[in-house]
Amino acid sequence: MYNFNYHRAGSVEEAVQLLSGASEGTLMGGGMTLIPVLKQRLANPSDVVDIGGISALSGVSEDGGKVVVGATTTHAAVASDATVQAKIPALAVLAESIGDAQVRNRGTIGGSIANNDPAADYPAALVGLGATIRTNTREIAADDFFTGLFETALGDNEIITAVAFPVPDKAGYAKFPNPASRYAVVGVMASQGPAGTRVAVTGAGPCVFRAADMEAALSSNFSAEALSGISVSADDLNSDIHASAEYRAHLVGVMARRAVAAAG
Ligand SMILES: Cc1cc2nc3c(=O)[nH]c(=O)nc-3n(C[C@H](O)[C@H](O)[C@H](O)COP(=O)(O)OP(=O)(O)OC[C@H]3O[C@@H](n4cnc5c(N)ncnc54)[C@H](O)[C@@H]3O)c2cc1C
């Protein structure tokens, strides 16, 4: 690990000031991704701004019929939250499936989506449920937020403050986890509700994507049977030591049918 200045911000405004004043500043949520990156000397920030202590960024609330999850809310807190369990149980299931207990108790929704790992679970939740990302300067639709491999629409020094989820009529999440890390080899969130009919796939490609053919089939008949015979192309899917592109393409179909069945 290289040396850096550590700051614990007391507010979003202070965090922005600290980032603006640093030659190369970076935010820290739960540190579950950032700390290993620093330990391996893959990044060399001048300043790390810890936002984990900003109470206004943590917790779940309801706002205008949406479930709003603060950026520093941990995966464990999302999984066990009574509002999430009642309104969007698929989101609680997804959060509970992330990593291990240590990761779930430190990792945050804001850090996960800012990092946009291709195998992360939350991108499927945000796109699959039609969520909106709130930052210190604007609101960004999930469809526009995840722009590529580890890339997002966030600008310099922009801080995610919360994620607002519309409450779906039906939603289900299914994933084929890497048996060691629990990251998604393939994960699918399927939903129907105010955000339309959505099928979002994580783990399979370089970035979360929607499966248009599946969405079209489900929009008239939201059942696992409606998906039989619909496949996704292996072109452009990830191929690595965990799974070939062809196997991932097969898993997308299986996980999508399971997600729809789980939605009930
Ligand atoms: C062993 C292990 C297993 C894991 N398994 C899974 C899994 O199964 N599924 C899964 O989805 N994830 C998994 N993860 C990743 C985990 O979910 C992390 O919580 C997540 O990737 C990063 O969240 P964090 O809060 O720790 O972010 P940090 O590590 O603190 O930050 C990550 C990045 O996000 C930026 N950032 C943080 N907060 C904000 C914010 N509010 N606004 C803007 N930028 C911000 C930081 O600057 C940094 O670039 C695993 C991690 C580990 C170590």
The ligand as a Gaussian input file, in Angstrom:
#p B3LYP/6-31G(d) Opt

LIG

0 1
 C      -14.414000     -11.668000      -0.880000
 C      -15.387000     -10.757000      -1.560000
 C      -16.546000     -11.294000      -2.113000
 C      -17.467000     -10.467000      -2.766000
 N      -18.589000     -11.031000      -3.312000
 C      -19.473000     -10.243000      -3.963000
 C      -20.667000     -10.788000      -4.516000
 O      -20.992000     -11.970000      -4.403000
 N      -21.503000      -9.939000      -5.189000
 C      -21.230000      -8.596000      -5.305000
 O      -22.025000      -7.881000      -5.901000
 N      -20.129000      -8.059000      -4.747000
 C      -19.248000      -8.836000      -4.089000
 N      -18.150000      -8.275000      -3.519000
 C      -17.943000      -6.810000      -3.617000
 C      -18.674000      -6.121000      -2.472000
 O      -20.051000      -6.123000      -2.775000
 C      -18.246000      -4.664000      -2.233000
 O      -19.059000      -4.192000      -1.222000
 C      -18.408000      -3.685000      -3.364000
 O      -17.765000      -4.066000      -4.512000
 C      -17.802000      -2.322000      -3.017000
 O      -18.512000      -1.719000      -1.993000
 P      -17.756000      -0.895000      -0.890000
 O      -18.778000      -0.112000      -0.141000
 O      -16.872000      -1.763000      -0.092000
 O      -16.919000       0.155000      -1.776000
 P      -15.432000       0.669000      -1.648000
 O      -14.469000      -0.453000      -1.744000
 O      -15.298000       1.560000      -0.470000
 O      -15.350000       1.571000      -2.958000
 C      -15.405000       0.978000      -4.248000
 C      -15.344000       2.092000      -5.290000
 O      -16.534000       2.871000      -5.234000
 C      -16.260000       4.251000      -4.977000
 N      -17.337000       4.714000      -4.101000
 C      -17.687000       4.195000      -2.890000
 N      -18.778000       4.795000      -2.425000
 C      -19.138000       5.737000      -3.347000
 C      -20.197000       6.696000      -3.424000
 N      -21.133000       6.790000      -2.484000
 N      -20.259000       7.494000      -4.516000
 C      -19.338000       7.402000      -5.513000
 N      -18.307000       6.518000      -5.482000
 C      -18.219000       5.696000      -4.420000
 C      -14.879000       4.265000      -4.351000
 O      -14.195000       5.472000      -4.596000
 C      -14.196000       3.091000      -5.066000
 O      -13.734000       3.503000      -6.320000
 C      -17.224000      -9.075000      -2.856000
 C      -16.056000      -8.527000      -2.285000
 C      -15.153000      -9.344000      -1.652000
 C      -13.929000      -8.734000      -1.030000

